Amino acid sequence: MANAFREKSDQTWQEGNQCLGQGMANSAASRLYYAVFQAVKGFGVAHGDMTMEEGDRVHAKIIGIVTTHGKGRFWAREKLTDLLGLRVKADYTPETVDAEELKTMVGDADKIRKHFIALAGR
Amino acid sequence: MMEILKNQTRDILTAWFPSCHVQFETLGEDPNVIGVGVYGVPKPLVKWVKKKIHELDGRFFADAGYVLLPLVRDWETTCKFYPHLVRQWRPTAVEVFSSTIDMAIGDPALEGYGPRRPLGTWRLPSSRSSACNEEMALAA
């Protein structure tokens, strides 16, 4: 089964990068994290690790899937956890996301995203 | 069981970073993601503190379906947004880390904490004898 979130993840990823390019670091952190989230969820659903409707404890579940199926088990876990950390800062805390810090995470996040899109299609 | 593990984790982090405020934070949307707030960290050490939290996460939480989420704030961010969590002194690298952490001179995490000019250029403000005399006078 192909990754049902492929197109949506691509779109979300583009939106995230547009936000980052326009200096909207908080929105960018949220969009970029969810682009990876969607790619991993698409794989998780295709692989039977989670359901399409699943909404309970999903972030821990997504990071668990990345840990199990990601390249370099803890490498991918750490990278996605750090991105989630920025998304939490963007949405829940008074401080603003540091755009420069976010930029250093973009390359690795895209690697994880593309890995799970490809993995679901196999 | 998870509460015991969390308490032990907090004890470890408090021992590692004795001059920083450490607390768990609930995100509200996923109880299995445990935010670990560490406040008042010198900026050059933020990445390193995150790395230590990741190590604890991989060792104790990953297989249990939980995630430790590092939420590390540097000194300036803590002062600006979380003044109630500021300790009374500004921590130095030595105070942030206890001796239980492996860290060597030259570690990138300590960059910026060495002497800022060549050692040969350091001078006492006045001669040793005059400084001693001053101290003695003050002591008397």
Interface residues (C-beta under 8 A of the other chain):
Chain A: R57 V58 H59 A60 K61 I63 G64 T67 F74 R77 E78 T81 D82 L84 G85 V88 K89 Y92 T93 P94 E95
Chain B: L27 G28 E29 D30 P31 N32 V33 G35 K50 H54 D57 G58 A62 G65 Y66 V67 L68 L69 P70 L71 R73 T77 K80 F81
